[in-house]
Amino acid sequence: MAGGGDELKLLGMWASPYVQRVELALRLKGLDYDYVEEDLGNKSEFLLASNPVHKKVPVLIHNGKPVCESSVIVQYIDEAFAGTGPNLLPADSHERAAARFWAAFNDDTLKKASEQALRGKTEEEKAEGKKKAAEALEKLEGGLRDCSKGKPFFGGDTVGYVDVMLGATLGWVRATDQMQGRKMFDPATTPLLAAWAERFVELDVAKAVLPDVEKLIELAKMRHAQAAAAAAAAQAS
Ligand SMILES: N[C@@H](CCC(=O)N[C@@H](CS)C(=O)NCC(=O)O)C(=O)O
């Protein structure tokens, strides 16, 4: 129960950064919620009925009504519980637009480039992805400089919308850093982002929500082995 008669239920999966965005937002607002772990290999009827379009987690059920898509859910929580806890989006319309812009930039441009860098089909494709990711990170560094205005977070003195949206990815960023022997938020090239990431993972809310890096590495290795076995089986048939 969220208090005040509101009922909040979150359908999630432990390793999903999209789900962690919602958990970060709920906890930052000080809202209580029931968490339901979904088996994405065998989705519940409740998930399929709650998110019939994408059939994905997270789904937040507020007083029986579903809300889907992590960015929409985080903004919904901020709006529906405007009087509870800190505001995640800035009060100023232009600053609010900037926050939405950088969150979308992370989900579109940076994510696409990072995936190409890791999973490109050829070495050339990977190198091209790496170059695009470096350019995107440099731009995001400028976004942090502009949004934070010298303060610790995108949201200023406190964690805001972009911090939640980007911060939730830090479990996988750190797991991938370890597996690839790299540092995505490199102090040498993006010092503000590197310091921001260090600061974010030290927050109590981040410690409570972000999954254990070793567990994520185990999951990544298992998925990799399953994909390799499926490819070998397809080739043999
Ligand atoms: N754009 C969605 C992405 C959600 C998403 O990709 N969820 C994954 C888990 S990380 C999922 O439910 N996958 C199940 C599937 O694709 O069938 C959001 O931001 O909420």
The ligand as an SDF file (V2000), in Angstrom:
LIG
                    3D

 20 19  0  0  0  0  0  0  0  0999 V2000
   10.8940    0.3790  -23.4550 N   0  0  0  0  0  0  0  0  0  0  0  0
   10.5170   -0.5090  -22.3830 C   0  0  0  0  0  0  0  0  0  0  0  0
   11.4730   -1.6740  -22.3430 C   0  0  0  0  0  0  0  0  0  0  0  0
   11.0420   -2.7460  -21.3390 C   0  0  0  0  0  0  0  0  0  0  0  0
   11.7670   -4.0590  -21.5880 C   0  0  0  0  0  0  0  0  0  0  0  0
   12.5120   -4.2220  -22.5890 O   0  0  0  0  0  0  0  0  0  0  0  0
   11.5480   -5.0170  -20.6830 N   0  0  0  0  0  0  0  0  0  0  0  0
   12.1440   -6.3350  -20.8560 C   0  0  0  0  0  0  0  0  0  0  0  0
   12.9100   -6.7270  -19.6000 C   0  0  0  0  0  0  0  0  0  0  0  0
   14.4110   -5.8090  -19.4800 S   0  0  0  0  0  0  0  0  0  0  0  0
   11.0310   -7.3650  -21.0600 C   0  0  0  0  0  0  0  0  0  0  0  0
    9.9960   -7.3190  -20.4210 O   0  0  0  0  0  0  0  0  0  0  0  0
   11.2720   -8.3210  -21.9550 N   0  0  0  0  0  0  0  0  0  0  0  0
   10.3380   -9.3810  -22.2280 C   0  0  0  0  0  0  0  0  0  0  0  0
   10.0950   -9.5460  -23.7010 C   0  0  0  0  0  0  0  0  0  0  0  0
   10.7010   -8.8120  -24.5060 O   0  0  0  0  0  0  0  0  0  0  0  0
    9.3160  -10.4080  -24.0570 O   0  0  0  0  0  0  0  0  0  0  0  0
   10.5010    0.2850  -21.0760 C   0  0  0  0  0  0  0  0  0  0  0  0
   11.2070    1.3030  -21.0070 O   0  0  0  0  0  0  0  0  0  0  0  0
    9.7550   -0.0790  -20.1520 O   0  0  0  0  0  0  0  0  0  0  0  0
  1  2  1  0
  2  3  1  0
  2 18  1  0
  3  4  1  0
  4  5  1  0
  5  6  2  0
  5  7  1  0
  7  8  1  0
  8  9  1  0
  8 11  1  0
  9 10  1  0
 11 12  2  0
 11 13  1  0
 13 14  1  0
 14 15  1  0
 15 16  2  0
 15 17  1  0
 18 19  2  0
 18 20  1  0
M  END
$$$$
